[in-house]
Amino acid sequence: MISRVRTVIATLCLLALPIKAEVLEPYKKIPGVSGNLLSVGSDTLAGMTTLWMEEFKTYYPNVNAQVQASGSATAPPALTERTAQLGPMSRPMRLREIEAFEREHGYKPTALRVAIDAIGVFVHKDNPLQGLNFRQIDAIFSETLRCGANEKITSWSGLGLGQPWTNRQFQLFGRNSVSGTYGYFKQNALCGGDFKNRVNEQPGSASTVQSVASSLNGIGYSGIGYRVAGVKLVPITKSGQKYVHATRANILSGEYPLSRFLFVYVNKHPNKPLSPVESEFLTFIFSQEGQELVEKDGYLSIPKSFAKQELAKVGL
């Protein structure tokens, strides 16, 4: 799974490199757009979606736009039941979610890749830890040890830290099970294994990172866009000796091993256009202004050619 994600991200990088000088199209306001927009889904995309909504309303004050961020698992039923027009997700829809939608509507939901994210492992800013490999990450967070470790690690001494860290136990933080970040980390960093019961599940990405910042012995995982001053983002490696930092270059090249696309799903009938408010909002997301907000929220924007491909999926 990890190699497939790295290949996809690396392919996107190749798409981006030849057009580095190209700039996304600036958004152009059109007259007469109004109506309701409700987004239900990922907490990871909550900040980004809120920024999009707020900026979009400066163009169209008569649009009533709202964001509900309860986790990626809440997006598919909201789209299926038509209680939301937008379903942000930090993971692809699962087969059963797509099938439920298709039974109701007779066609599949449309997935739009709107940004690139990376999952990071965070420790307290004063922690001297230099890096982690996947075997260690699994031994810290997992009950099942599917990534090759022989025993669980419960204290900082198990990672080679000396005094005064030797006898200090981890305080583990992570996301709850409705989160796409939870599912991604479970599948990739834990090799599909199960989390320890000791992981303190948090309702949001921000609260996960803030919990680590507030605990000297804290260690947790979250999207890197939620980094705060009180934590340190730990470089990681899949299996080699060289730790990889979650820099833009390393994420785009696929070298950083926990990279992923972020999605917005929509209900697009194959033979009918989207409503004007939906069409304009999606056009805005893939505009210069929309992708600048992606970068402002700490994620990586997508290149112009890729934006055109995504808009073509919904006839724009």
Secondary structure, DSSP 8 states (H G I E B T S, - for coil): -HHHHHHHHHHHHHHHGGGTT---------TT--EEEEEEE-STTHHHHHHHHHHHHHH-TTEEEEEEES-GGGHHHHHHTTS-SEEEESS---HHHHHHHHHHHSS--EEEEEEEEEEEEEEETT-----EEHHHHHHHHBSS--SS-SS---BGGGGT--TTSTT-B-EEEEE-TT-HHHHHHHHHTTTT--B-TTSEEESSHHHHHHHHHT-TTEEEEEEGGG--TTEEEE-EESSSSS-B---HHHHHHT-SSSEEEEEEEE---TTS---HHHHHHHHHHTSHHHHHHHHHTTSB---HHHHHHHHHTTT-
